[in-house]
Amino acid sequence: MVLSKKLSEAFNAQVNAEMWSSNLYLSMSVHFKKLGLNGFAHWMKKQAEEELEHAHKMIDYAIDRGGNVTIGQINVVPTAWGSVTEVFEHVYKHEVHVSELIDKMVDIAEADNDHAAKDFLYGFVREQVEEESSAKAIVDQLKMYGEHHAIL
C-alpha cells in the first residue's frame, strides 16, 4: 500500500516538526552550556540528536511506502531561556504537543485503513509516553528540591 496523499503530507509536516524540535533542544543545550550547566547541556544535546533521528526514520519510512518526501523550511527557534525549571517546563509542554501531532497522524492512518503506518507510528506513540514522563519527572524534581539542589 502506498501512503495516501494526506498521510504523506502528514509525514512531511512531522519531519519538519522533528527537525524543529531538534533545533529547539540544541538551542536549550547551548543555553545551558553557556551557563556552565554541562549535565543539562548534555541531556539537551542528546534530545536534539534523538529528534533528528526521528525525522530520519520518518523520511525512510515514507520513502519506503512511496510517499512524496519534501524537506521544508525549518522556522527559527527561541534562543533566550529563563530558569532551568522554566526550560524543562517548556520541554514538557513541547513533548505533549508532539504527542498530539503523532496522535493526529495515527488518526489519518486509521482513516486510511493503513495498518502498516499505524504500526510504525505506534512506536512513536510509545516513545512520546516516555518523553513526556521523563520531562515531567525532571520538572517535578526541580520543583521539589529546587534548582540549586538539582544542579549540585
Salt bridges, closest charged atoms under 4 A:
GLU9 OE2 - LYS5 NZ 3.24
GLU18 OE1 - HIS54 ND1 3.39
GLU49 OE1 - LYS46 NZ 3.56
GLU51 OE1 - HIS54 ND1 3.48
GLU53 OE2 - LYS57 NZ 3.46
GLU89 OE2 - LYS143 NZ 3.01
ASP114 OD2 - ARG65 NH2 3.19
GLU127 OE2 - HIS54 NE2 3.66
ASP140 OD1 - LYS136 NZ 2.82
